[in-house]
Amino acid sequence: MKRASCSASTALAVTLVARETLAQSEPPTELTPRVIEAPAATSLPAARVPTLEELRFAPGSAARIADENTTRFRARTRERILSATLASIGAAAIGGGLSAGGAMVPLVLCWSCAGQTIASGAVFGAMAAATAFLIPAAYQGLANRFDARGSYWATFAGFVGGAAAGALFATPILTIRAISAPVAYTVLATAAVLPFVGQALGYELSARPLLAHETPRAPRAPQWAATVSVDGQGATSLVVAGVF
């Protein structure tokens, strides 16, 4: 028993010595903290917000298109009046020729028929009335192609008013027996011109420039602008500005 107790004491002592030796030979592992640096927040320069005046006159904006249309409307006034007047004179010539030809149809078809003169006069009157509506229509149709929009009924009223003024001007003078041929021709020419002058005045008084949506191939750009900005702390902001 005594020997066994001694052996156990010896083994315990050897174990303790071995543990102490290992503890001295292997230094303890030190844990070094690792610092992770977070990337800095992206900072974008704040976009400049366009002013309302810049948006108003930006390319494609309704206000800019309206200003350009107004400029073209005023610049093409003479060209519009001259071209449309020539078109209406052409319509008058065509309508007058058709009216005269239509009046001859009853006479050609039946020389000896009763009432042929009445029929001829009725055909001529109907076609002449149609021509009276055709002439202002020709004027308005061509004038509208020169960056303008005018009223047909104002043009028609001007034409009728000019014709009435021409009749009032010519009738008293032509009834004078002592009037010479040159004076008579001058009076007739003046009376014939007044309807075309009247329709031009009627159209131009009612005319206006084209609107933005009436402009051919008008750009359809939005009338607003949006900008996004990010500050140094990562905060995002949205700015919307426009003309409504």
C-alpha positions in Angstrom: 0.0 0.0 0.0 2.8 2.3 0.8 4.4 1.6 -2.5 1.2 2.2 -4.4 0.7 5.5 -2.7 4.2 6.6 -3.6 3.8 5.7 -7.2 0.5 7.7 -7.5 2.2 10.7 -5.9 5.1 10.4 -8.4 2.7 10.2 -11.4 0.8 13.2 -10.2 4.0 15.2 -9.8 5.2 14.2 -13.3 1.9 15.3 -14.8 2.0 18.7 -13.1 5.6 19.3 -14.2 4.7 18.3 -17.8 1.7 20.7 -17.8 3.9 23.5 -16.5 6.5 22.9 -19.1 4.0 23.0 -21.9 2.5 26.1 -20.5 5.9 27.8 -20.5 7.0 26.5 -23.9 3.8 27.7 -25.8 3.0 31.3 -25.3 -0.7 32.1 -25.2 -2.3 33.2 -28.5 -3.3 36.9 -28.5 -6.4 37.9 -30.4 -5.8 41.0 -32.4 -9.0 42.9 -33.2 -9.5 43.6 -36.9 -10.9 46.9 -37.9 -13.1 47.0 -41.0 -13.3 50.3 -42.6 -16.6 51.1 -44.2 -16.5 52.8 -47.5 -17.3 56.5 -47.4 -20.7 57.5 -48.5 -20.8 58.5 -52.2 -21.3 62.2 -52.4 -22.6 63.5 -55.7 -22.8 67.2 -56.4 -26.4 68.4 -56.2 -27.7 68.9 -59.7 -28.8 72.4 -60.6 -32.6 72.7 -60.8 -33.6 74.7 -63.9 -35.6 77.8 -63.3 -39.2 78.2 -64.5 -38.1 80.7 -67.1 -35.6 78.1 -68.5 -38.2 75.4 -68.6 -40.7 77.8 -70.2 -38.4 78.4 -73.1 -36.7 75.0 -73.3 -36.6 73.4 -76.7 -39.9 71.7 -77.3 -41.8 73.6 -74.7 -45.3 74.9 -75.5 -44.4 78.5 -74.8 -41.4 78.4 -77.2 -43.4 76.7 -79.9 -46.1 79.4 -79.5 -43.5 82.2 -79.8 -42.0 80.6 -82.9 -45.5 80.2 -84.4 -46.3 83.8 -83.7 -43.1 85.0 -85.4 -43.8 82.9 -88.5 -47.4 84.1 -88.5 -46.4 87.7 -88.7 -43.5 87.2 -91.1 -45.7 85.4 -93.7 -48.6 87.8 -93.8 -47.9 89.2 -97.2 -47.0 85.9 -98.7 -50.2 84.5 -97.2 -52.5 87.2 -98.5 -51.0 87.2 -102.0 -51.0 83.4 -102.4 -54.5 83.0 -101.0 -55.8 85.8 -103.2 -54.4 84.2 -106.3 -56.1 80.9 -105.3 -59.4 82.6 -104.8 -59.1 84.3 -108.2 -58.5 80.9 -109.7 -61.5 79.5 -108.0 -63.6 82.5 -109.3 -62.4 81.8 -112.8 -63.2 78.1 -112.6 -66.6 78.8 -111.0 -67.5 81.5 -113.5 -66.6 79.3 -116.4 -68.6 76.4 -115.0 -71.6 78.7 -114.3 -71.5 80.0 -117.9 -71.2 76.5 -119.3 -74.0 75.2 -117.1 -76.3 78.0 -118.3 -75.7 76.9 -121.9 -76.7 73.3 -121.3 -80.6 73.9 -121.4 -80.2 76.0 -124.5 -78.1 73.4 -126.3 -80.3 70.5 -125.3 -83.5 72.0 -126.5 -83.6 75.2 -128.5 -87.4 75.2 -128.9 -88.5 73.9 -125.5 -90.7 76.1 -123.4 -89.0 77.6 -120.3 -85.5 77.0 -121.5 -84.5 80.6 -120.6 -85.8 80.0 -117.0 -83.9 76.7 -116.8 -80.8 78.3 -118.1 -81.1 81.2 -115.6 -81.7 78.8 -112.7 -78.6 76.7 -113.5 -76.5 79.8 -113.8 -77.8 81.2 -110.5 -77.2 77.9 -108.6 -73.7 77.5 -109.9 -72.9 81.2 -109.3 -74.1 80.8 -105.7 -71.9 77.7 -105.3 -69.0 79.7 -106.7 -69.6 82.5 -104.1 -69.0 79.9 -101.4 -66.1 78.3 -103.2 -64.0 81.5 -103.5 -63.7 82.1 -99.7 -63.1 78.4 -99.2 -60.2 78.5 -101.6 -58.8 81.6 -99.9 -59.1 80.1 -96.4 -57.8 76.7 -97.4 -54.5 78.0 -98.8 -54.1 80.7 -96.2 -54.2 78.1 -93.5 -51.0 76.6 -94.9 -49.1 79.7 -94.1 -48.8 79.2 -90.3 -52.3 80.6 -89.6 -55.8 79.5 -88.7 -58.6 81.8 -89.8 -62.4 81.6 -89.8 -64.2 80.6 -93.0 -67.3 82.5 -92.1 -65.3 85.7 -91.4 -63.7 85.2 -94.8 -67.1 84.6 -96.5 -68.6 87.7 -94.7 -65.7 89.8 -96.0 -66.2 88.5 -99.5 -69.9 89.3 -99.5 -69.3 92.7 -97.8 -66.7 93.6 -100.5 -69.1 92.5 -103.3 -71.9 94.7 -101.8 -69.5 97.6 -101.5 -68.4 97.1 -105.1 -72.0 97.1 -106.3 -72.8 100.3 -104.3 -69.8 101.9 -105.8 -70.2 100.9 -109.4 -74.0 101.2 -109.9 -74.4 105.0 -109.5 -71.4 105.7 -111.7 -72.3 103.3 -114.5 -75.8 104.8 -114.8 -74.3 108.1 -115.9 -74.8 108.4 -119.7 -71.9 110.7 -120.3 -69.3 108.3 -118.6 -66.4 107.4 -120.9 -65.2 103.9 -121.6 -61.9 104.2 -119.6 -63.8 105.4 -116.6 -66.3 102.7 -116.9 -63.6 100.0 -117.1 -61.8 101.5 -114.1 -65.1 101.4 -112.0 -65.8 97.8 -113.0 -62.2 96.7 -112.2 -62.5 98.4 -108.8 -65.8 96.8 -108.0 -64.4 93.4 -109.0 -61.4 93.8 -106.7 -63.4 94.8 -103.6 -64.7 91.3 -102.8 -61.2 89.9 -102.7 -60.0 92.8 -100.6 -62.9 92.2 -98.2 -62.3 88.5 -97.9 -58.6 89.1 -97.1 -59.6 91.6 -94.4 -62.1 89.2 -93.0 -59.6 86.3 -92.8 -56.8 88.4 -91.3 -59.0 89.9 -88.7 -60.0 86.4 -87.5 -56.6 84.7 -88.1 -54.4 83.6 -85.3 -51.0 81.8 -85.1 -50.9 78.0 -84.8 -51.1 76.5 -81.4 -48.4 74.1 -80.1 -50.4 70.9 -80.8 -51.3 72.2 -84.3 -47.7 72.7 -85.3 -46.5 70.0 -87.8 -44.0 67.6 -86.3 -44.1 69.5 -83.0 -41.9 67.9 -80.4 -43.7 66.3 -77.5 -41.2 67.0 -74.8 -42.4 66.8 -71.2 -42.7 70.1 -69.4 -41.0 69.0 -66.2 -37.6 67.9 -65.0 -36.5 65.7 -62.1 -33.1 65.6 -60.4 -31.7 63.3 -57.8 -28.9 64.3 -55.3 -27.0 62.3 -52.6 -25.3 64.2 -49.8 -22.2 63.3 -47.8 -24.2 61.3 -45.3 -25.9 59.1 -47.9 -29.2 60.9 -47.8 -31.0 60.9 -51.1 -33.3 63.8 -52.2 -35.6 64.1 -55.3 -36.4 67.5 -56.8 -39.1 67.9 -59.5 -39.7 71.2 -61.2 -41.7 72.1 -64.2 -44.4 74.2 -65.9 -47.9 72.9 -65.5 
